[in-house]
C-alpha cells in the first residue's frame, strides 16, 4: 500500500525559512512546524539559491511575472474603453448639435395617414 506523499504549501515553506533567517535553529523550526530537519535542510538550500522565487509549486510562475502580465492586460482594456468612451462622446455631441428633422421627431405631420387609397388586388 502506497502512502500519499505529503505536500506543503509555499506559504508554510517560506514561513519556516523566514524563522530560520531570524536566527532560530533548524531544530526549533522543525518542532514549531512539525517537520523533519532533513526536509528543512532541503528547503533551506532552495531558499538560499532562489530567494523569494523558491518553492514555485506545481507549474506556478513567479508572482512578479504574473503581475506584469495582468497589468499589461488591464492597461490594454483601459485603452480600449477610453477609445470607446471618446467615440461615444463625439457621437453624443453630434446628436446634440444637429437636432432631428421636424418630420422624424414624432410631430403630427409624421403621424398622419397618406391621402392615397390602398390599391386593390385584382384577381
Helices and strands as residue ranges (DSSP letters): H 10-21, H 26-33, H 37-50, G 51-53, H 63-97, G 102-104, H 108-111
